[in-house]
């Protein structure tokens, strides 16, 4: 991911975020962020990352369509 949290939270058209819900590992992996502008994104299908709270970096995950993530909803469908 080439962006930081300030850019992510200020651009709701490019990014969507949510909590990991039951998949969360407290103090390590708690949230996900998907980017429609990411180099790995497909047209209309954002590429998603899990944020590593300890290392303060975005870990590549998968396409939003494969993960079935909904913005603002905790966990996966």
Legacy VTK file of the C-alpha trace (Angstrom):
# vtk DataFile Version 3.0
C-alpha trace
ASCII
DATASET POLYDATA
POINTS 77 float
0.000 0.000 0.000
1.421 3.334 -1.039
-0.867 5.447 1.191
-1.049 6.366 4.862
-4.015 6.498 7.251
-4.516 10.249 6.800
-4.913 9.791 3.045
-7.196 6.789 3.542
-9.634 8.435 5.927
-9.813 11.588 3.789
-10.659 9.790 0.523
-13.887 7.799 0.825
-14.142 7.374 -2.965
-10.857 5.475 -3.273
-10.729 3.570 0.022
-13.102 1.478 2.111
-12.330 0.193 5.606
-13.802 -2.022 8.269
-13.082 -4.122 11.316
-12.072 -7.774 11.231
-14.706 -8.793 13.771
-14.336 -12.464 14.748
-11.209 -12.694 12.574
-9.448 -10.024 14.655
-6.208 -10.699 16.523
-6.294 -8.065 19.279
-3.470 -5.506 19.200
-2.111 -7.065 15.993
-4.680 -7.353 13.197
-7.887 -5.410 13.843
-8.866 -3.582 10.638
-8.807 -3.940 6.888
-8.598 -1.335 4.127
-9.350 -1.770 0.427
-8.133 0.531 -2.342
-9.689 0.986 -5.771
-6.498 2.819 -6.857
-4.097 0.026 -5.863
-1.864 -1.480 -8.562
-3.365 -4.905 -7.758
-6.999 -3.700 -7.960
-9.204 -4.615 -10.901
-11.779 -2.299 -12.461
-14.506 -1.967 -9.817
-12.812 -4.470 -7.475
-10.566 -2.996 -4.791
-7.451 -4.733 -3.496
-7.455 -5.182 0.275
-4.910 -5.137 3.064
-4.964 -6.009 6.741
-3.239 -3.451 8.940
-0.539 -4.828 11.240
-0.853 -2.712 14.398
2.488 -3.879 15.829
4.615 -3.286 12.725
2.481 -0.349 11.526
2.249 -1.626 7.976
-0.341 -2.863 5.514
-0.205 -6.597 4.768
-1.533 -7.597 1.302
-4.696 -9.700 1.542
-6.852 -10.193 -1.596
-9.482 -8.638 -3.838
-12.583 -7.282 -2.110
-14.860 -9.514 -4.208
-13.040 -12.665 -3.078
-13.085 -11.600 0.570
-16.752 -10.544 0.448
-16.053 -7.487 2.593
-18.615 -4.757 3.129
-17.488 -1.227 4.050
-18.206 -0.284 7.639
-19.178 -3.821 8.611
-17.113 -5.851 11.051
-15.859 -9.160 9.726
-16.654 -11.016 6.552
-20.083 -11.976 5.227
LINES 1 78
77 0 1 2 3 4 5 6 7 8 9 10 11 12 13 14 15 16 17 18 19 20 21 22 23 24 25 26 27 28 29 30 31 32 33 34 35 36 37 38 39 40 41 42 43 44 45 46 47 48 49 50 51 52 53 54 55 56 57 58 59 60 61 62 63 64 65 66 67 68 69 70 71 72 73 74 75 76
